[in-house]
Amino acid sequence: MKHKKLLQLDKEDEELLLDELRDYMSDELDIDIGNLPTKLLLDYMVNLIGPKIYDQAIEDSEPWLYDRFTSILEDLSVLKKD
């Protein structure tokens, strides 16, 4: 059974990233790589750092969510009739 990736790029975004990665490799490292090696490198990088970025985004949102839900609970308590 194949597992779904944590981060799934749509085709348009993936193509843009592949172009950017090929340009970077060419401009900065003077290495011209083809489509398949670029795709394999992108997939590796996404699998390597994707979960870390995802977890960091969750952690970064926790304080905002805590404040927001606290505010909502305070608003609800004002609406009580007792």
KOLGU-4560 file (N, C-alpha, C; in nm, 3 decimals, padded with zeros to 5 digits):
<recs>
<n_xx: 00.084 n_yy: -00.118 n_zz: 00.000 ca_xx: 00.000 ca_yy: 00.000 ca_zz: 00.000 c_xx: 00.088 c_yy: 00.125 c_zz: 00.000 mol: A seq: 1 type: MET>
<n_xx: 00.063 n_yy: 00.216 n_zz: -00.090 ca_xx: 00.143 ca_yy: 00.337 ca_zz: -00.102 c_xx: 00.090 c_yy: 00.443 c_zz: -00.005 mol: A seq: 2 type: LYS>
<n_xx: 00.183 n_yy: 00.505 n_zz: 00.069 ca_xx: 00.145 ca_yy: 00.609 ca_zz: 00.164 c_xx: 00.138 c_yy: 00.743 c_zz: 00.093 mol: A seq: 3 type: HIS>
<n_xx: 00.039 n_yy: 00.823 n_zz: 00.132 ca_xx: 00.026 ca_yy: 00.958 ca_zz: 00.077 c_xx: 00.134 c_yy: 01.046 c_zz: 00.139 mol: A seq: 4 type: LYS>
<n_xx: 00.195 n_yy: 01.128 n_zz: 00.056 ca_xx: 00.299 ca_yy: 01.219 ca_zz: 00.103 c_xx: 00.239 c_yy: 01.323 c_zz: 00.195 mol: A seq: 5 type: LYS>
<n_xx: 00.317 n_yy: 01.367 n_zz: 00.293 ca_xx: 00.273 ca_yy: 01.473 ca_zz: 00.384 c_xx: 00.249 c_yy: 01.602 c_zz: 00.306 mol: A seq: 6 type: LEU>
<n_xx: 00.338 n_yy: 01.631 n_zz: 00.214 ca_xx: 00.327 ca_yy: 01.752 ca_zz: 00.134 c_xx: 00.310 c_yy: 01.712 c_zz: -00.012 mol: A seq: 7 type: LEU>
<n_xx: 00.195 n_yy: 01.742 n_zz: -00.068 ca_xx: 00.166 ca_yy: 01.707 ca_zz: -00.206 c_xx: 00.159 c_yy: 01.836 c_zz: -00.288 mol: A seq: 8 type: GLN>
<n_xx: 00.250 n_yy: 01.850 n_zz: -00.381 ca_xx: 00.254 ca_yy: 01.968 ca_zz: -00.467 c_xx: 00.163 c_yy: 01.947 c_zz: -00.587 mol: A seq: 9 type: LEU>
<n_xx: 00.092 n_yy: 02.053 n_zz: -00.627 ca_xx: 00.015 ca_yy: 02.038 ca_zz: -00.750 c_xx: 00.113 c_yy: 02.049 c_zz: -00.867 mol: A seq: 10 type: ASP>
<n_xx: 00.068 n_yy: 02.003 n_zz: -00.983 ca_xx: 00.156 ca_yy: 01.989 ca_zz: -01.099 c_xx: 00.221 c_yy: 02.122 c_zz: -01.138 mol: A seq: 11 type: LYS>
<n_xx: 00.144 n_yy: 02.230 n_zz: -01.135 ca_xx: 00.196 ca_yy: 02.361 ca_zz: -01.174 c_xx: 00.306 c_yy: 02.409 c_zz: -01.078 mol: A seq: 12 type: GLU>
<n_xx: 00.281 n_yy: 02.394 n_zz: -00.948 ca_xx: 00.382 ca_yy: 02.434 ca_zz: -00.849 c_xx: 00.508 c_yy: 02.348 c_zz: -00.861 mol: A seq: 13 type: ASP>
<n_xx: 00.486 n_yy: 02.218 n_zz: -00.882 ca_xx: 00.601 ca_yy: 02.128 ca_zz: -00.895 c_xx: 00.686 c_yy: 02.166 c_zz: -01.016 mol: A seq: 14 type: GLU>
<n_xx: 00.623 n_yy: 02.194 n_zz: -01.128 ca_xx: 00.697 ca_yy: 02.234 ca_zz: -01.249 c_xx: 00.776 c_yy: 02.362 c_zz: -01.225 mol: A seq: 15 type: GLU>
<n_xx: 00.715 n_yy: 02.458 n_zz: -01.157 ca_xx: 00.783 ca_yy: 02.583 ca_zz: -01.126 c_xx: 00.905 c_yy: 02.557 c_zz: -01.037 mol: A seq: 16 type: LEU>
<n_xx: 00.888 n_yy: 02.474 n_zz: -00.935 ca_xx: 00.999 ca_yy: 02.442 ca_zz: -00.846 c_xx: 01.110 c_yy: 02.366 c_zz: -00.919 mol: A seq: 17 type: LEU>
<n_xx: 01.072 n_yy: 02.276 n_zz: -01.007 ca_xx: 01.173 ca_yy: 02.203 ca_zz: -01.084 c_xx: 01.253 c_yy: 02.298 c_zz: -01.172 mol: A seq: 18 type: LEU>
<n_xx: 01.185 n_yy: 02.393 n_zz: -01.236 ca_xx: 01.256 ca_yy: 02.493 ca_zz: -01.317 c_xx: 01.350 c_yy: 02.576 c_zz: -01.231 mol: A seq: 19 type: ASP>
<n_xx: 01.302 n_yy: 02.619 n_zz: -01.115 ca_xx: 01.385 ca_yy: 02.699 ca_zz: -01.024 c_xx: 01.507 c_yy: 02.619 c_zz: -00.976 mol: A seq: 20 type: GLU>
<n_xx: 01.485 n_yy: 02.494 n_zz: -00.944 ca_xx: 01.595 ca_yy: 02.409 ca_zz: -00.896 c_xx: 01.699 c_yy: 02.386 c_zz: -01.006 mol: A seq: 21 type: LEU>
<n_xx: 01.653 n_yy: 02.361 n_zz: -01.128 ca_xx: 01.747 ca_yy: 02.345 ca_zz: -01.240 c_xx: 01.826 c_yy: 02.473 c_zz: -01.263 mol: A seq: 22 type: ARG>
<n_xx: 01.757 n_yy: 02.588 n_zz: -01.257 ca_xx: 01.825 ca_yy: 02.717 ca_zz: -01.274 c_xx: 01.928 c_yy: 02.739 c_zz: -01.164 mol: A seq: 23 type: ASP>
<n_xx: 01.892 n_yy: 02.708 n_zz: -01.040 ca_xx: 01.984 ca_yy: 02.725 ca_zz: -00.929 c_xx: 02.108 c_yy: 02.638 c_zz: -00.948 mol: A seq: 24 type: TYR>
<n_xx: 02.086 n_yy: 02.512 n_zz: -00.981 ca_xx: 02.199 ca_yy: 02.420 ca_zz: -00.999 c_xx: 02.291 c_yy: 02.470 c_zz: -01.110 mol: A seq: 25 type: MET>
<n_xx: 02.232 n_yy: 02.523 n_zz: -01.215 ca_xx: 02.312 ca_yy: 02.573 ca_zz: -01.327 c_xx: 02.385 c_yy: 02.702 c_zz: -01.291 mol: A seq: 26 type: SER>
<n_xx: 02.313 n_yy: 02.797 n_zz: -01.232 ca_xx: 02.372 ca_yy: 02.928 ca_zz: -01.204 c_xx: 02.472 c_yy: 02.925 c_zz: -01.089 mol: A seq: 27 type: ASP>
<n_xx: 02.437 n_yy: 02.858 n_zz: -00.981 ca_xx: 02.520 ca_yy: 02.862 ca_zz: -00.860 c_xx: 02.627 c_yy: 02.754 c_zz: -00.855 mol: A seq: 28 type: GLU>
<n_xx: 02.598 n_yy: 02.638 n_zz: -00.913 ca_xx: 02.692 ca_yy: 02.527 ca_zz: -00.902 c_xx: 02.751 c_yy: 02.486 c_zz: -01.037 mol: A seq: 29 type: LEU>
<n_xx: 02.706 n_yy: 02.553 n_zz: -01.142 ca_xx: 02.752 ca_yy: 02.522 ca_zz: -01.278 c_xx: 02.732 c_yy: 02.375 c_zz: -01.312 mol: A seq: 30 type: ASP>
<n_xx: 02.616 n_yy: 02.323 n_zz: -01.273 ca_xx: 02.580 ca_yy: 02.184 ca_zz: -01.300 c_xx: 02.447 c_yy: 02.183 c_zz: -01.376 mol: A seq: 31 type: ILE>
<n_xx: 02.446 n_yy: 02.122 n_zz: -01.492 ca_xx: 02.324 ca_yy: 02.106 ca_zz: -01.569 c_xx: 02.270 c_yy: 01.966 c_zz: -01.544 mol: A seq: 32 type: ASP>
<n_xx: 02.152 n_yy: 01.960 n_zz: -01.485 ca_xx: 02.091 ca_yy: 01.829 ca_zz: -01.460 c_xx: 01.960 c_yy: 01.820 c_zz: -01.536 mol: A seq: 33 type: ILE>
<n_xx: 01.924 n_yy: 01.700 n_zz: -01.571 ca_xx: 01.804 ca_yy: 01.676 ca_zz: -01.649 c_xx: 01.679 c_yy: 01.672 c_zz: -01.563 mol: A seq: 34 type: GLY>
<n_xx: 01.568 n_yy: 01.640 n_zz: -01.627 ca_xx: 01.439 ca_yy: 01.640 ca_zz: -01.560 c_xx: 01.430 c_yy: 01.535 c_zz: -01.450 mol: A seq: 35 type: ASN>
<n_xx: 01.471 n_yy: 01.412 n_zz: -01.479 ca_xx: 01.458 ca_yy: 01.306 ca_zz: -01.381 c_xx: 01.544 c_yy: 01.330 c_zz: -01.257 mol: A seq: 36 type: LEU>
<n_xx: 01.673 n_yy: 01.363 n_zz: -01.272 ca_xx: 01.753 ca_yy: 01.392 ca_zz: -01.151 c_xx: 01.697 c_yy: 01.509 c_zz: -01.071 mol: A seq: 37 type: PRO>
<n_xx: 01.645 n_yy: 01.610 n_zz: -01.140 ca_xx: 01.587 ca_yy: 01.725 ca_zz: -01.071 c_xx: 01.463 c_yy: 01.683 c_zz: -00.992 mol: A seq: 38 type: THR>
<n_xx: 01.379 n_yy: 01.600 n_zz: -01.053 ca_xx: 01.258 ca_yy: 01.550 ca_zz: -00.986 c_xx: 01.296 c_yy: 01.465 c_zz: -00.865 mol: A seq: 39 type: LYS>
<n_xx: 01.395 n_yy: 01.380 n_zz: -00.878 ca_xx: 01.439 ca_yy: 01.297 ca_zz: -00.766 c_xx: 01.496 c_yy: 01.383 c_zz: -00.654 mol: A seq: 40 type: LEU>
<n_xx: 01.573 n_yy: 01.486 n_zz: -00.688 ca_xx: 01.628 ca_yy: 01.576 ca_zz: -00.588 c_xx: 01.517 c_yy: 01.653 c_zz: -00.517 mol: A seq: 41 type: LEU>
<n_xx: 01.420 n_yy: 01.703 n_zz: -00.592 ca_xx: 01.309 ca_yy: 01.775 ca_zz: -00.530 c_xx: 01.230 c_yy: 01.684 c_zz: -00.437 mol: A seq: 42 type: LEU>
<n_xx: 01.199 n_yy: 01.563 n_zz: -00.482 ca_xx: 01.126 ca_yy: 01.468 ca_zz: -00.397 c_xx: 01.204 c_yy: 01.439 c_zz: -00.269 mol: A seq: 43 type: ASP>
<n_xx: 01.334 n_yy: 01.421 n_zz: -00.282 ca_xx: 01.417 ca_yy: 01.394 ca_zz: -00.165 c_xx: 01.413 c_yy: 01.512 c_zz: -00.068 mol: A seq: 44 type: TYR>
<n_xx: 01.428 n_yy: 01.633 n_zz: -00.120 ca_xx: 01.428 ca_yy: 01.752 ca_zz: -00.035 c_xx: 01.293 c_yy: 01.771 c_zz: 00.033 mol: A seq: 45 type: MET>
<n_xx: 01.184 n_yy: 01.750 n_zz: -00.040 ca_xx: 01.051 ca_yy: 01.764 ca_zz: 00.018 c_xx: 01.031 c_yy: 01.662 c_zz: 00.129 mol: A seq: 46 type: VAL>
<n_xx: 01.072 n_yy: 01.537 n_zz: 00.105 ca_xx: 01.058 ca_yy: 01.433 ca_zz: 00.207 c_xx: 01.149 c_yy: 01.458 c_zz: 00.327 mol: A seq: 47 type: ASN>
<n_xx: 01.264 n_yy: 01.519 n_zz: 00.303 ca_xx: 01.360 ca_yy: 01.544 ca_zz: 00.410 c_xx: 01.317 c_yy: 01.662 c_zz: 00.497 mol: A seq: 48 type: LEU>
<n_xx: 01.284 n_yy: 01.774 n_zz: 00.435 ca_xx: 01.255 ca_yy: 01.894 ca_zz: 00.514 c_xx: 01.107 c_yy: 01.925 c_zz: 00.527 mol: A seq: 49 type: ILE>
<n_xx: 01.024 n_yy: 01.866 n_zz: 00.442 ca_xx: 00.880 ca_yy: 01.892 ca_zz: 00.445 c_xx: 00.818 c_yy: 01.870 c_zz: 00.582 mol: A seq: 50 type: GLY>
<n_xx: 00.841 n_yy: 01.754 n_zz: 00.646 ca_xx: 00.783 ca_yy: 01.732 ca_zz: 00.779 c_xx: 00.831 c_yy: 01.832 c_zz: 00.883 mol: A seq: 51 type: PRO>
<n_xx: 00.955 n_yy: 01.873 n_zz: 00.875 ca_xx: 01.008 ca_yy: 01.971 ca_zz: 00.971 c_xx: 00.942 c_yy: 02.107 c_zz: 00.952 mol: A seq: 52 type: LYS>
<n_xx: 00.924 n_yy: 02.149 n_zz: 00.828 ca_xx: 00.857 ca_yy: 02.276 ca_zz: 00.800 c_xx: 00.711 c_yy: 02.269 c_zz: 00.842 mol: A seq: 53 type: ILE>
<n_xx: 00.646 n_yy: 02.157 n_zz: 00.815 ca_xx: 00.507 ca_yy: 02.137 ca_zz: 00.854 c_xx: 00.491 c_yy: 02.147 c_zz: 01.005 mol: A seq: 54 type: TYR>
<n_xx: 00.577 n_yy: 02.075 n_zz: 01.079 ca_xx: 00.571 ca_yy: 02.079 ca_zz: 01.225 c_xx: 00.597 c_yy: 02.219 c_zz: 01.279 mol: A seq: 55 type: ASP>
<n_xx: 00.692 n_yy: 02.291 n_zz: 01.217 ca_xx: 00.722 ca_yy: 02.426 ca_zz: 01.262 c_xx: 00.602 c_yy: 02.518 c_zz: 01.238 mol: A seq: 56 type: GLN>
<n_xx: 00.534 n_yy: 02.500 n_zz: 01.126 ca_xx: 00.415 ca_yy: 02.581 ca_zz: 01.098 c_xx: 00.306 c_yy: 02.555 c_zz: 01.202 mol: A seq: 57 type: ALA>
<n_xx: 00.289 n_yy: 02.429 n_zz: 01.242 ca_xx: 00.192 ca_yy: 02.395 ca_zz: 01.345 c_xx: 00.231 c_yy: 02.463 c_zz: 01.477 mol: A seq: 58 type: ILE>
<n_xx: 00.358 n_yy: 02.451 n_zz: 01.514 ca_xx: 00.404 ca_yy: 02.513 ca_zz: 01.638 c_xx: 00.387 c_yy: 02.665 c_zz: 01.634 mol: A seq: 59 type: GLU>
<n_xx: 00.416 n_yy: 02.725 n_zz: 01.520 ca_xx: 00.404 ca_yy: 02.870 ca_zz: 01.507 c_xx: 00.258 c_yy: 02.916 c_zz: 01.519 mol: A seq: 60 type: ASP>
<n_xx: 00.165 n_yy: 02.831 n_zz: 01.479 ca_xx: 00.023 ca_yy: 02.870 ca_zz: 01.483 c_xx: -00.039 c_yy: 02.850 c_zz: 01.622 mol: A seq: 61 type: SER>
<n_xx: 00.023 n_yy: 02.770 n_zz: 01.707 ca_xx: -00.036 ca_yy: 02.739 ca_zz: 01.838 c_xx: -00.062 c_yy: 02.863 c_zz: 01.924 mol: A seq: 62 type: GLU>
<n_xx: 00.032 n_yy: 02.955 n_zz: 01.940 ca_xx: 00.002 ca_yy: 03.073 ca_zz: 02.023 c_xx: -00.113 c_yy: 03.156 c_zz: 01.967 mol: A seq: 63 type: PRO>
<n_xx: -00.119 n_yy: 03.174 n_zz: 01.836 ca_xx: -00.227 ca_yy: 03.250 ca_zz: 01.775 c_xx: -00.360 c_yy: 03.180 c_zz: 01.801 mol: A seq: 64 type: TRP>
<n_xx: -00.363 n_yy: 03.048 n_zz: 01.780 ca_xx: -00.487 ca_yy: 02.973 ca_zz: 01.803 c_xx: -00.530 c_yy: 02.980 c_zz: 01.950 mol: A seq: 65 type: LEU>
<n_xx: -00.433 n_yy: 02.969 n_zz: 02.039 ca_xx: -00.465 ca_yy: 02.976 ca_zz: 02.182 c_xx: -00.530 c_yy: 03.111 c_zz: 02.214 mol: A seq: 66 type: TYR>
<n_xx: -00.470 n_yy: 03.219 n_zz: 02.168 ca_xx: -00.526 ca_yy: 03.353 ca_zz: 02.192 c_xx: -00.664 c_yy: 03.367 c_zz: 02.129 mol: A seq: 67 type: ASP>
<n_xx: -00.678 n_yy: 03.316 n_zz: 02.008 ca_xx: -00.806 ca_yy: 03.329 ca_zz: 01.938 c_xx: -00.916 c_yy: 03.251 c_zz: 02.009 mol: A seq: 68 type: ARG>
<n_xx: -00.887 n_yy: 03.127 n_zz: 02.048 ca_xx: -00.989 ca_yy: 03.046 ca_zz: 02.115 c_xx: -01.021 c_yy: 03.101 c_zz: 02.254 mol: A seq: 69 type: PHE>
<n_xx: -00.922 n_yy: 03.155 n_zz: 02.321 ca_xx: -00.947 ca_yy: 03.218 ca_zz: 02.450 c_xx: -01.042 c_yy: 03.336 c_zz: 02.433 mol: A seq: 70 type: THR>
<n_xx: -01.019 n_yy: 03.414 n_zz: 02.331 ca_xx: -01.106 ca_yy: 03.529 ca_zz: 02.302 c_xx: -01.248 c_yy: 03.483 c_zz: 02.270 mol: A seq: 71 type: SER>
<n_xx: -01.261 n_yy: 03.377 n_zz: 02.193 ca_xx: -01.394 ca_yy: 03.324 ca_zz: 02.160 c_xx: -01.464 c_yy: 03.275 c_zz: 02.285 mol: A seq: 72 type: ILE>
<n_xx: -01.393 n_yy: 03.205 n_zz: 02.373 ca_xx: -01.453 ca_yy: 03.157 ca_zz: 02.498 c_xx: -01.498 c_yy: 03.274 c_zz: 02.586 mol: A seq: 73 type: LEU>
<n_xx: -01.419 n_yy: 03.380 n_zz: 02.589 ca_xx: -01.459 ca_yy: 03.498 ca_zz: 02.665 c_xx: -01.583 c_yy: 03.561 c_zz: 02.605 mol: A seq: 74 type: GLU>
<n_xx: -01.590 n_yy: 03.569 n_zz: 02.473 ca_xx: -01.710 ca_yy: 03.623 ca_zz: 02.408 c_xx: -01.833 c_yy: 03.538 c_zz: 02.438 mol: A seq: 75 type: ASP>
<n_xx: -01.817 n_yy: 03.408 n_zz: 02.439 ca_xx: -01.929 ca_yy: 03.318 ca_zz: 02.469 c_xx: -01.977 c_yy: 03.335 c_zz: 02.612 mol: A seq: 76 type: LEU>
<n_xx: -01.884 n_yy: 03.355 n_zz: 02.704 ca_xx: -01.924 ca_yy: 03.368 ca_zz: 02.843 c_xx: -02.007 c_yy: 03.494 c_zz: 02.866 mol: A seq: 77 type: SER>
<n_xx: -01.982 n_yy: 03.597 n_zz: 02.789 ca_xx: -02.058 ca_yy: 03.721 ca_zz: 02.798 c_xx: -02.204 c_yy: 03.697 c_zz: 02.753 mol: A seq: 78 type: VAL>
<n_xx: -02.225 n_yy: 03.603 n_zz: 02.664 ca_xx: -02.358 ca_yy: 03.576 ca_zz: 02.612 c_xx: -02.446 c_yy: 03.493 c_zz: 02.707 mol: A seq: 79 type: LEU>
<n_xx: -02.387 n_yy: 03.436 n_zz: 02.809 ca_xx: -02.464 ca_yy: 03.352 ca_zz: 02.902 c_xx: -02.571 c_yy: 03.436 c_zz: 02.972 mol: A seq: 80 type: LYS>
<n_xx: -02.684 n_yy: 03.373 n_zz: 02.999 ca_xx: -02.797 ca_yy: 03.442 ca_zz: 03.060 c_xx: -02.799 c_yy: 03.429 c_zz: 03.211 mol: A seq: 81 type: LYS>
<n_xx: -02.713 n_yy: 03.349 n_zz: 03.272 ca_xx: -02.719 ca_yy: 03.331 ca_zz: 03.417 c_xx: -02.638 c_yy: 03.430 c_zz: 03.495 mol: A seq: 82 type: ASP>
</recs>
